[in-house]
Amino acid sequence: MSEKTIMLVCAAGMSTSLLVSKMQKAAEEKGIEAKIFATAAADADAKIETEQPDVLMLGPQVSYMLDDFKGRVNIPVEVINMQDYGMMNGPKVLDEALSLLN
């Protein structure tokens, strides 16, 4: 499998940085090549253009943007499960993101 780019979008880009590192660690442990990064909702469009992610995961706090993104991008978009997000469950969120790619 070639490298997958997973983009997380949250309100300010801060709360998800911990989740990104946990997802990255889980990917390394599974031998999955993944580029995972977080961005603030305000910068999401610019990042989609420059990074061309394979999948977009929205933090629960920006779940209201789901339909907007789905209408504009040609990649899978999903809201991160609130419980997984709250517990910063990197492996679970990674699995969710990868399942959207298949």
C-alpha positions in Angstrom: 0.0 0.0 0.0 1.4 3.4 -0.9 1.6 6.2 1.6 -1.8 7.5 2.7 -2.3 11.0 3.7 -4.8 11.5 6.5 -6.0 15.0 7.4 -7.7 15.8 10.7 -9.7 19.0 10.9 -10.6 20.6 14.2 -11.6 24.0 15.5 -8.1 25.4 16.1 -5.7 22.6 15.1 -4.4 22.2 18.7 -6.4 19.5 20.4 -5.9 17.1 17.5 -2.1 17.3 17.5 -1.9 14.7 20.3 -4.3 12.5 18.4 -2.1 12.8 15.3 1.0 11.6 17.2 -0.9 8.6 18.6 -2.2 7.7 15.1 1.3 8.1 13.7 2.6 5.7 16.3 -0.2 3.2 15.6 0.6 3.4 11.9 4.3 2.7 12.5 3.5 -0.2 14.7 1.3 -1.7 12.0 3.9 -1.0 9.3 1.5 1.4 7.5 3.0 4.3 5.7 0.9 7.3 6.6 1.3 11.0 6.6 -1.1 12.3 9.3 -1.6 15.9 10.2 -4.1 18.2 11.8 -5.2 21.6 10.6 -7.6 24.3 11.8 -11.0 24.5 10.1 -10.1 27.9 8.8 -7.0 26.5 6.9 -8.7 23.3 5.7 -9.3 24.3 2.1 -5.7 25.5 1.6 -4.3 22.3 3.1 -6.6 20.1 1.0 -5.1 21.8 -2.1 -1.5 21.7 -1.0 -1.4 18.3 0.7 -4.1 16.4 -1.3 -5.1 14.1 1.5 -6.6 10.7 0.8 -9.1 11.0 3.6 -10.5 13.8 5.8 -11.4 13.2 9.5 -13.3 15.9 11.3 -13.1 16.5 15.0 -16.4 16.2 16.8 -16.4 20.0 17.5 -16.5 20.7 13.7 -19.0 17.9 12.8 -21.4 20.5 11.5 -19.0 20.9 8.5 -19.4 17.4 7.3 -22.0 18.0 4.6 -20.1 21.1 3.4 -16.9 19.1 2.9 -18.7 16.1 1.4 -20.2 18.4 -1.2 -16.9 19.9 -2.1 -14.2 17.2 -2.0 -13.8 13.9 -3.8 -12.3 12.0 -0.9 -14.0 10.2 2.0 -14.9 12.5 4.9 -16.0 11.3 8.3 -16.5 12.7 11.8 -14.2 11.2 14.4 -16.1 9.1 16.9 -16.6 11.4 20.0 -15.5 8.7 22.5 -12.4 7.8 20.5 -11.6 11.5 20.2 -12.1 12.1 23.9 -9.9 9.2 24.8 -7.3 10.2 22.1 -7.6 6.6 20.8 -5.1 6.9 17.9 -5.2 3.2 16.8 -9.0 3.3 16.6 -9.2 6.6 14.7 -6.4 5.3 12.3 -8.4 2.1 11.7 -11.5 4.2 11.0 -9.6 6.5 8.5 -8.1 3.5 6.7 -11.4 1.7 6.5 -12.8 4.7 4.6 -10.1 4.2 1.9 -11.1 0.6 1.1 
